[in-house]
Amino acid sequence: PAGARGYQSIFWNIAYFDVVIFWPINGVLLAACLQLPRRYSLPLFVAGGGVNLAVSLSLGPVDFSDWTNPLMDLLQVFIAMVLTRRLCGASQDMRHPWRMVSFALGAALPAVALTTLINVGVIASPLHHGWQTQAFMLRHFFLMEYLGLVIITPCLLLIGKRKTRSTRPTKTVEGAVLLALLGLIVAWVFSQAQPVLFLVFLPLMVMAYRLSPPWVGAGLIMTAMISSVMTLYGLGPIRHSQVEAIQAQAWAPELMHQAPLYFAFMLAATATALPISALIT
């Protein structure tokens, strides 16, 4: 639709799925910049922005948002990085539940909120969207990018802090078995039309009680990747859920209306499994 062209031209996979429900790359860049020494993190920060800009400009006809979106991604990572260093200590050790909460509410939330407001303002203003459409776009942009930060960054920080020498072989075998079981259950759940999302919490809770936070972090990343890809391909309970259609947002793909259910599922899984694992550890 012409009214959504500026919105759609931003994203990598928009040509295939018409929508993006998970934006993990900012979380990856943030985790890398937090763990690397500053002499390495600054070149990586600049290189990441350059690749993002090149991809954005390669999508086809270029408009203003194709330039602003990569800049907002960099601004988001920079703000979150500064706030994380201030709130979570120099080591950014996410094995402490309070540091997870500090990161989610004190670093990721304001960084994503600011860049989302700017992004939607750039996109919506020239198109003269009504307030309902702007609020709809704000919600989707915010949750999509917030999900990427609060899942990917803490999980990668946990994996990066893992002390391999202290890991017992029995725990490694158990972790691999539980990780494979989680992957199979997630794949099965997201191949069903029935509302069986709650079944994913069973292996996640077993992992949280039996394994260390890095294993749980790896499980959450795997859950996010499998579930998001299968959802984009039209599979799973999210795509078969019934949502109320609003006339003002008739231009949006159906998955944009269903996406809040996916966001709620993944945020609930993260907010449950990671803190329990950290507390037990």
Buried (B, 14 or more C-beta within 10 A) or exposed (E): EEEBEBBBBBBBEBEEBBBBBBBBBBBBBBBBBBBBEEEEBEEEBEEBBEEBBEBBEEBEEEBEBBEBBBBBBBBBBBBBBEBBBEBBEEEBBBBBBEBBBBBBEBBBBBBBBBBBBBBBEBBBEEBEBEEEBBBBBBBBBBBBBBBBBBBBBBBBBBBBBBEEEEBEEEBEEBBEEBBEBBBEBBBEBBEBEEEBBEEBBEBBBBBBEBBBBBBBBBBBBBBBBBBBEBBBEEBBBBBEBEBEEEEEBEBBBBBBBBBBBBBBBBBBBBBBBBBBBBEEB
